[in-house]
Amino acid sequence: MAITTTLYNAHFKAGAKFIDFAGFLLPVQYDGIIKEHLWCRNNCAVFDTSHMAKFIFRGENVFSQIGMLFTININRMKSGQCKYCFLLNEKGTIIDDVIIYKFQENEFMIVSNASTKSKVKNWYVSHTENTEIIDADEYLDKIDIQGPFSQDVINEQPGIDLSKLSFYNFMECSIFGVSTIISYTGYTGGKGYEIYINKNLTEKLWETLLKDERVKPAGLGARDSLRLEAGLPLYGNELDET
């Protein structure tokens, strides 16, 4: 049976059509893929991307250990930066494409695709020692807000100002009194942000964002057409281990 996200009931009430994607029951569309695509390009769309795999790495040697697994030099990363790169196998082919978030020298978060979660986790475990690997999916959800008005919409939340946040950087802030991560990243090729929030507050944030008339929900269909338009790859389609 497919796994549902925290927002399943909200999607159902909004009239979403669902598909099984990587073992998750996710909305593919609400009002139509083309309508949602264009709304995101011209206004602001929110996507439920809680199915993405999220791992926290902690440990004294985590910096040097995980640095050998990816196609970027994490020695150059500063705290508050995130980088897109590939996780490679021993043959140099791609296990997955990921985003690495650096909190501090001995703490990182790595976000990968839902379809590769087990494979990726096993690779991490077999190539690290004395490193704490936490499955953050147990307590963190992810909402993407994308489109030209995304910054304005988020800035209306009390105490949040994204005006100084640079592309592929992130900040830790408080939403509804709980620590939350917001990164200036996305999968649409346009302006947008990805929000990592405690599962207890996911539905409240989703409903709050949708109260803004500039914001509408969008499904996997529009997410796919937007990333294709931007020339961004999808693991299992344009990328794999071959």
N, C-alpha and C positions, 0 to 999 in steps of 0.2 A: 504494500500500500504506500502511495506517495506521501511524503512528509508535507505538512502544511506549515506556513510561517505564522508569526504572531498576528499578521494583518489579514489572514484568510477571511475572517468574518466581514471585515471592512471592504475587502474586494468583492465578496459575494453580494453585499448590500448595494454596492455601486454598480452591479450588473456585469461584472467582469466575466469573460470567457476564459476558461482555464485549460492548461495543457500540463502534461508531465514533462518536466525539464530536469534532467540529472537527478531524478528521484524525488523532486519537489513538485507540488501542485501549485503552479504559479499563473498569474493573469497574463494572457497573451494580448488581450485588448479589452477596451471598455467601449469607446464610441467608434472605433475603427482605427486601423494602423496608420493610414495616411493622415487622418485628422490629428492623431496624437503626435505623429512625426512633425507636422507643420506647427502644431501648438508649441511643441518644445523649441523649435527653431525661432519662433517669433515671440513667445511669452515665457512660460515656465512649466515644466512637468516634473512630477515626482514618481520615482520608480522604487518598488520594493525589491531590494537586492540582498535580502537577509540570507539567501541561500549560499552566498559566497563564503568560502572557507576562511576562517580567521584564526591565526595562531600567534600566541605571545611567546617570545623566547627571552629567558633570563639566565644569567650566569656570568661568572668572572671571565670565562674564555669564549663566550658566545660570539663576540666581535670577530675573532680570528677564525672560529670554526665555521660559521655560516658564510663568511666571506668567500670561502673556497667553492661554494656551491652555485654561485650566481655569476651572471655576465657583467656585473658592474664592480667597480672598486668601492666597497663600502667604507674604506678608510677616508674617502673624501666626503662622506655624508656628515652633515651637521645635525644636531638634535633639532627636531621640528621639520626635517626634510623627509620626503618620500620619493622613491625612485621606481620606475617601471623597468623590469628586466626579465630574463629567462632563467629558470631552474634547469640545469643540464644533467644528463646521466653520464656514465663513464665513457660513452662513445661520442659525447659532445652534441647529442641531439636533445630536443626540448621535452622535458617532463611536463612543464607548465610555464605559463607566463604569469608573473606575480607583481605585486607592488609591495615594496619594503618600506616600513615606517620606522624611523629611528627616534626613540624617546630619549635615551641616554646611552652612554658607552656600553652598558651591559644589559640593555633592554630594547628589543625590537618587536614590531608586529609585522607579520607577513600575511597578505591576503591573496588567495588563489581561487581557482575555479571549483565549483561544487562537484563537478564530474570527476575531478582528479584528487579529491580530498584524501582518500585512503592511501593512494599511491604516493602522494606528496608527503603525508605524515610519516609513512614508513621510511621514506628516503631521508627525511630529517632525523628520525630516531636512529637510523643505522649509520649516520655520518656525523653525529655529535656525541660528546661525552660530558657528563657533569653539567648538563644544561637542562633547565626546567622548560618544558614545552607545554604550554597551556592551550587547551581547545577553547578559544574565546567564544565560539558559537553557542556555548552553554549559557552565556549571559549577555552577549552583545548582538544586536540587530544592526542592519545597515539600510539606510534610506538615501537614495541619490536624488538631488534636486538640481535640475539642469535647465539651461535656457538663459537668455539675456537679462532676465529680471531676478535670477536666482539670488544674487548677492543682496539686492534690495529686500527681498522677501525674508531672508534669514536675518538680516540686520534689524528687522523689526522685533526680533526676540530680545527681551530685556538683557542688557549687559553684553551683547555680542556686536562686534565691529570687525567685519572682514575686509575693510578697505586696505589694510596694510599686509594682508596675507598674500604671499607670492604664489605663483603657479607651482604646483608640486611641492607645496609646503602644507603643514597642518598645524592646528592649534587645539589645545585642550581648554574647554570652557565649561560653563555650567548652564544646562537647560533644565528647567523645572527643578532646580536645586541639585541636580546630579551631574557628575563629571561626564563630559561628552567630547568626542573627537570629531573635528570638522576638517576635511582636507580639500584643497583647491585642486580637485581631480575629477575625472569623469570618463564616460565611455561613449560620448556623443560627438566629440570633436568640437564642441562649443563651450561657452562659459558654463561652469557648474561646480557643484560641491558634492562630496560624499560624507554622510553623517553616520557615525558609529555611536549607538545609544543603547542604554540598558533596556532589556526586553520589557521591563515593567512600564516603560514610558513610550514605547514605540507607537502604540495606537494614539496616545495623546498628542505626540508630535505630528503624526500623519494627519490627524483631524485638524490640528492647529494650522498647519501649512495649507490645507485645502480650504480653509475659511477665506483665504486671500483669493480674490476673483481672477488674479493673474495665473493661478496655479490649477492644474488639472492632473489627474492620475494618468499614467501611461504604462503599457504592458511590454512584454518581451518582444512583441512584433515590432513596435516602434523603436525599441532599444537596438534591435538588430539592424533595422533599416538606417538608423542614425549612425551606427558605428560603421556600416558599409559605406555610407556617403562620405564619412570622414576617413576611410581607408584603414580602419583599425581591425586587427585580426581577431578571430574567435577560435579558441583552442578546440580541436576536434574537426574544424573546417579548414582554416588556412594554416593551422599549426598542429603538429603531433610529433611523435617520437621517431618517425621515419626520416 
